[in-house]
Amino acid sequence: MKKIPIYNQSPEAVGGIFAAYHSADDFANFDKRLEVHRDDFFIFFVLTKGQAAIQCDMVDIQINAINVLMIKPLQVHHGQDGSPDAAGYYIGIAPFLIPNNCIEIFQNLEISEQLNVIDSEYKEELLDTIFLLHRSFKGSNPNKGQIINGLFNALIYNLASIYSGSKNQTKEIKNQSGLIYANFKKLISDRTFLESPSYFAKKLNITTSHLNDCVNASSGKSVTYWLQNAMITEAQRLLYYTENEVKEIAFTLGFQDHTYFSRLFKKITKETPLEFRRKFRE
């Protein structure tokens, strides 16, 4: 049974932060260099020259200079093409490092919103910060870790401002509902989306009804919706990126009854798993 590989951060990462500069040579044969996979951390591509094409969760994305593309943890992605002059920065960030008020912005973005044109107001400051972060990452200063952490904080709030569309400082999530919702979303993974709402309530030391109230107040959707949404997204990835049978995919996702999985998939998406696969393979 084919599995989509999941990559961890490079051992060269400093405190959960990794920075690299990719030249035109790195973008040559981009489709072979960046094959189908997932990462268990956030990625930000900032293209400074040329063009590059990437596919993320079945969506084709064209990146131009100067754009920033964010890829969330566990999103399936792979390279497609890069222009001869393409170049830019790659930044990998462990999820636990991102402040709640920033991760709330990033996690709620649709794929179409994950590519962002860098506004001229933020461009110079953002590129200067990334340049310094990369230089510090490659350097050997005895206070390297502290310097990188300081630059990271400047970078992540710059990125949050760009993605939020706000010209003001990112606001802290101070209300209890917002904090609980943000923490609930961080607990959802490919290993937990079949758990009951009470499982998450226990993890957050609150009642199930309070969890539902907070999630509804913050997102307009129920806890069950977000769990089913995470399951369907994972199922669609496996249907699209592998040749595995529906039965195998159901078992991989934790379903003991593959027919129940198929019925649930159709109830939510209005199409069977095979109809979804055929639609995207045409």
PEKA-V597910 format. One record per residue. PHI is phi in whole degrees, -180 to 180 (* if undefined). PSI is psi as a letter, one per 40 degrees, with the letter a starting at -180 (NA if undefined). BURIAL is 1 if it has 16 or more other C-alpha atoms within 10 Angstrom, else 0. Layout:
PHI:PSI:BURIAL
PHI:PSI:BURIAL
This chain:
*:h:0
-76:h:0
-118:i:0
-80:h:0
-65:i:0
-114:h:0
-103:h:0
-89:i:0
-63:i:1
-60:i:0
-62:e:0
-80:e:0
-60:i:0
-109:h:1
59:f:0
87:e:1
-124:h:1
-132:h:1
-135:h:1
-145:i:1
-111:h:1
-106:h:1
-88:a:0
-60:d:1
-62:d:0
-70:d:1
-86:e:1
-67:h:1
54:f:0
-58:d:1
-66:d:1
-89:d:0
-72:d:0
-119:g:1
-83:i:0
-57:h:1
-166:i:1
-126:i:1
-127:i:1
-96:f:1
-146:i:1
-77:i:1
-127:h:1
-125:h:1
-99:h:1
-118:h:1
-85:h:1
-102:e:1
-144:i:1
71:a:1
-139:i:1
-150:i:1
-121:h:1
-141:i:1
-114:h:1
-131:h:1
46:f:1
76:e:1
-109:h:0
-79:h:1
-126:h:1
-102:h:1
-104:h:1
-116:i:1
-83:h:1
-110:h:1
-120:i:1
-123:h:1
-118:h:1
-103:h:1
-120:h:1
-79:i:1
-56:h:1
75:e:1
-72:h:1
-82:h:1
-150:i:1
-160:i:1
-77:i:1
-120:d:1
-164:i:1
-146:h:1
-72:i:1
-58:d:1
-106:e:0
-65:h:1
-162:i:1
172:a:1
-106:i:1
-119:h:1
-128:h:1
-108:h:1
-134:h:1
-64:h:1
-55:d:1
-67:e:0
-79:d:0
-83:h:1
-58:i:0
-55:d:1
-70:d:1
-87:d:1
-65:d:1
-60:d:1
-66:d:1
-66:d:1
-67:d:0
-87:e:0
-75:h:0
-77:i:0
-58:d:1
-64:e:0
-98:e:0
-77:e:1
-97:h:1
-137:h:1
-77:h:1
-78:h:1
-62:i:0
-58:d:0
-65:d:0
-102:e:0
-56:d:1
-63:d:0
-64:d:0
-64:d:1
-66:d:1
-63:d:0
-65:d:1
-64:d:1
-59:d:1
-67:d:0
-61:d:1
-64:d:1
-64:d:0
-67:d:1
-63:d:1
-83:e:0
-84:a:0
-132:f:0
-59:h:0
-61:d:0
-104:f:0
-53:d:0
-60:d:0
-67:d:0
-64:d:0
-62:d:1
-63:d:1
-64:d:0
-67:d:1
-61:d:1
-60:d:0
-64:d:1
-66:d:1
-67:d:1
-76:d:1
-63:d:1
-66:d:1
-62:d:1
-65:d:1
-64:d:1
-76:d:1
-78:e:1
77:e:0
-98:i:0
-92:e:0
-102:i:0
-61:h:0
-59:h:1
-82:i:0
-71:i:0
-83:h:0
-99:d:0
-80:i:0
-62:d:0
-60:d:1
-63:d:1
-67:d:1
-66:d:1
-62:d:1
-62:d:1
-70:d:1
-62:d:1
-62:d:1
-70:d:0
-81:e:0
-76:h:1
-147:i:0
-70:e:1
-106:e:0
-123:e:1
-71:e:1
-94:e:1
-73:i:0
-82:i:0
-54:d:1
-64:d:1
-61:d:0
-72:d:1
-61:d:1
-64:d:0
-62:d:0
-96:e:0
60:f:0
-136:i:0
-80:i:0
-63:d:1
-66:d:0
-68:d:0
-61:d:1
-61:d:1
-63:d:1
-68:d:1
-66:d:1
-64:d:1
-65:d:0
-88:d:1
-123:e:0
77:e:0
-127:i:0
-85:i:1
-59:d:1
-60:d:1
-57:d:0
-67:d:1
-69:d:1
-67:d:1
-62:d:0
-65:d:1
-66:d:1
-65:d:1
-59:d:0
-66:d:1
-63:d:1
-63:d:1
-60:d:1
-68:d:1
-67:d:1
-81:d:1
-94:e:1
-126:i:1
-102:e:0
-62:i:0
-68:i:0
-57:d:1
-61:d:0
-64:d:1
-65:d:1
-60:d:1
-67:d:0
-61:d:0
-79:e:1
104:e:1
-84:h:0
-83:d:0
-116:h:0
-70:d:1
-70:d:0
-65:d:0
-58:d:1
-63:d:1
-65:d:0
-66:d:1
-60:d:1
-69:d:1
-61:d:0
-84:d:0
-100:e:0
71:e:0
-151:i:1
-75:i:1
-55:d:1
-70:d:0
-63:d:0
-62:d:1
-62:d:1
-64:d:0
-59:d:0
-89:e:0
-98:e:0
-68:NA:0
